[in-house]
Amino acid sequence: MAGAKNPTSYYANLNWVAPGAQQTFDWEPLIDMVNKATIDAKSKLGQIKAKGSAMSIADMFEMQLMMNKLSQVSDMVSNMMAAVNAAISGMSRNLK
C-alpha cells in the first residue's frame, strides 16, 4: 500500500494505556488556580479598603480584571467538572 502510514510510528510518541486500565484526573491544579484568583481578588479588595476614598481609576480597572479572571477560571473548572460528569454518566448508561 503506497502512502500508508505506519501505525506504530504514530503510537510511539503517545503514552499508551491498556484497555480497562484505570486513569485519574488531577483536579488539584485547577482548584489551586481558583483559590489563587480568589486570594488575589481578596487582597486587592483589602488594598482598596485601606485606601478609602483615595481609590483611583487604575485600581478599579485592575479590580475589574481580577474579578473577570476569577469568573473565567471558576467557570472553566465548573465546565470541566460538568463535562467529566456527563462523560462518566454516558459511559455508565452504556454499561447497563
HELIX and SHEET records of a PDB file:
HELIX    1   1 PRO A    7  TYR A   11  1                                   5    
HELIX    2   2 GLU A   28  LYS A   51  1                                  24    
HELIX    3   3 GLY A   52  ALA A   54  5                                   3    
HELIX    4   4 ILE A   57  LEU A   95  1                                  39    
END                                                                             
